Amino acid sequence: MSPAETAIRTARLHWNAAIATGDVEGAVGPVTRDCVLVPAGGEPFNGRAAIALAWRRLLGQGGRYVREVERIEAGEGVAAEFGRWRSDAGLSGAYLAEWHEGAEGWRCARELYVQLSG
């Protein structure tokens, strides 16, 4: 496993753990300041502050999500993460995340979720 893949998989594990416990700060931990998150069937959330508000609302309502990494393809300072997601409400689907390596390590710059069942 490459250093990029190890770092991203570790970040995703911590990210999932934060969501499982309802930790809003942890739920936005690895995203960049200008990250764009496109939820399944929804409008994009632009920027860390908007993403934090969305997680605060979702987690406050008891929503929980798990993302499972299927594969990571890394280039020079950029990586694509492909995986599956599921919610405790019975929804599930696929996702794609774009990661960038910088002074703070690997950070998520884009996420796109597609609902496939539920």
Beta strands, then each sheet from edge to edge (+ up, - down):
strand 1: 31-38
strand 2: 45-46
strand 3: 65-74
strand 4: 78-87
strand 5: 92-102
strand 6: 105-117
sheet 1: 2+ 1- 6- 5+ 4- 3+
end
